[in-house]
Amino acid sequence: MFVVSFSYMDNLPVNNSISTILPIFNEADSVAKTICSLDQVMGNLNINYEIIAVNDGSTDKTEEILASLSLDNIKIVSHDKNRGYGASLKTGIKIAQHPWILITDADGTYPEHHIPELIAETRKHDMVIGARNGVKVHDTFFRKIGRGIVQKFASYVSGSKIEDINSGMRIFKKENAEKFWSLFPDGFSFTSTITVASHSNGHRVKYIPIDYNKRSGKSSIKPAKDFIGFMSLIAKLAIYYRPLKVFVPLALILWILAVTTVFVSYFWLGYLLDATIAVLLISGVQVLIFGFLADMIVKRFYND
């Protein structure tokens, strides 16, 4: 049984209303335990809440298990086919009745007892993220390395320190998520998108250290493919919000290559590669011009 301290109870959101969304795909081994534990934690907080379980086209016994749950505050929504993690969250957000959205996974990786800590910070912040750097964190070496690279890039783009870019346990305002709706993908990049977008728009974001358990069942994440997807997504967000942070470094790289070509061709080959040098220099100028134009468009868009 989870015990909620009175300090958390005293710092609950002003509106006292939260919609919890669980995207679910083939989680028959853990979904019932997770939802029941979540319902107990939320019930102990004495707030208005609902649990929205989105069955994303599961092919195991997940649908039958969800149907067997007899809880007062649960809503079950099913996709006729697997549409993706982000699509499941968007389905849940659309039907959510409360102004705060809490998301977590159904695979048992995120301990529900951290939820009151996240909720307590919503008085002062627009989004509170459970950062997977607590005392007990089960993660693979390659995922840590990949996530670290993505977070460094995202921190550079957003201008803020991002401690966990794609944590699946977080709470945020529904109205803020709706502002970024057109940016949200249907895949795993939903959390990365809302993290970078929130920082880039000056929202108050708080990170709370949490534990991270070994998941039940098989993960559907493909590390190499998803890493490339995350990097391209952040590059797209950078162009959308901070274009100069992409175009200026690219222009500098082209100019450095031009200067390097001058020295290498002259001292190594004995003659200058005029055409190559000219192309690199002109390309650098063009990239920089595109960057300034993109920055003007972005500023004009937000001013309007």
C-alpha positions, 0 to 999 in steps of 0.5 A, spaced: 500 500 500 502 506 498 502 512 503 502 519 501 505 524 505 501 530 507 506 535 504 504 532 497 496 533 499 497 540 501 501 542 494 496 539 489 494 543 483 489 548 484 484 545 479 485 538 483 483 535 476 487 530 472 486 525 466 491 519 466 493 516 459 496 509 458 498 507 451 497 500 451 500 495 446 500 487 448 501 488 455 497 483 458 502 481 463 502 487 466 496 492 464 492 490 470 497 490 475 499 497 473 492 500 472 490 498 479 496 500 482 495 507 479 488 507 481 490 506 488 495 512 488 490 517 485 485 515 489 489 516 495 490 523 493 483 525 494 482 529 487 478 528 481 481 524 476 480 519 470 484 513 467 484 513 460 486 506 457 488 506 450 488 499 447 493 500 441 490 494 437 493 489 441 493 482 439 494 478 445 489 478 451 490 485 453 483 487 451 480 481 455 484 484 461 481 491 460 474 489 459 475 485 466 477 491 470 471 493 475 474 500 476 469 506 477 474 511 474 477 508 468 475 509 460 477 504 455 478 506 448 481 501 443 484 502 436 482 497 430 489 497 429 496 499 432 497 506 430 503 508 435 505 511 441 503 518 440 497 516 436 494 513 443 496 519 447 493 523 442 487 519 442 487 520 450 488 527 450 482 528 445 477 525 450 480 527 456 475 531 461 480 534 466 485 540 464 492 536 467 494 530 463 498 525 466 501 520 462 505 513 464 506 506 461 503 500 462 509 495 462 511 496 469 517 500 468 515 507 471 513 506 479 507 509 480 509 512 487 513 517 484 506 520 481 505 525 487 511 528 487 510 530 480 503 532 481 506 537 487 510 541 482 504 543 478 503 549 482 509 552 479 510 549 473 507 547 466 510 540 465 513 536 470 517 530 468 520 524 471 527 524 469 530 516 469 536 518 474 533 516 480 536 511 485 534 504 481 534 505 474 534 499 469 537 501 462 541 498 457 548 501 456 547 503 448 540 506 450 543 511 455 549 513 450 543 514 445 539 518 449 545 522 452 547 524 445 539 526 443 539 530 449 545 534 448 543 536 441 536 537 444 539 542 450 543 546 444 537 547 440 532 549 446 537 553 450 535 549 456 538 543 460 534 537 458 535 531 463 530 526 460 527 528 453 523 522 452 521 520 459 514 516 459 512 519 466 510 526 466 504 531 467 502 537 463 497 542 461 492 539 456 491 546 453 499 547 452 499 540 448 493 542 444 498 548 442 503 543 439 498 539 436 500 539 429 507 537 431 506 531 434 508 524 431 504 518 431 510 514 434 515 514 440 517 521 438 511 524 442 514 525 448 521 528 445 517 533 441 513 536 447 519 536 451 523 541 446 517 545 444 515 546 451 522 549 453 523 553 446 516 556 448 519 558 455 514 554 459 516 552 466 519 545 466 521 541 472 525 534 472 524 530 478 528 524 479 525 517 479 526 510 478 526 506 472 524 498 472 525 493 468 519 492 463 515 486 463 514 483 456 518 485 449 519 492 447 517 495 441 522 500 440 528 499 435 534 503 438 538 504 431 532 506 427 529 510 433 535 514 434 535 517 427 528 518 428 529 522 434 535 526 431 531 528 425 525 530 429 529 535 433 533 538 427 526 539 424 524 542 431 530 546 431 528 549 424 521 550 426 523 554 433 531 556 433 533 556 425 539 559 426 542 554 431 542 549 425 544 554 419 549 558 422 553 552 424 552 549 417 554 555 414 561 555 418 562 548 417 562 549 409 566 555 410 571 551 414 571 546 409 573 551 403 579 554 407 581 547 408 581 545 401 585 551 399 591 549 404 590 542 402 590 543 394 595 548 394 600 545 399 598 537 397 596 538 390 600 544 388 594 548 385 588 550 387 581 547 386 578 553 384 571 550 383 570 546 389 572 552 393 567 557 390 562 552 391 563 551 398 564 558 399 557 560 396 554 554 399 555 557 406 553 564 404 546 561 401 545 557 407 546 563 412 541 567 408 536 561 408 537 561 416 536 569 416 530 568 412 527 562 416 529 566 423 525 572 420 519 568 418 519 564 425 519 571 429 514 574 424 509 567 425 510 568 433 509 575 433 502 575 429 
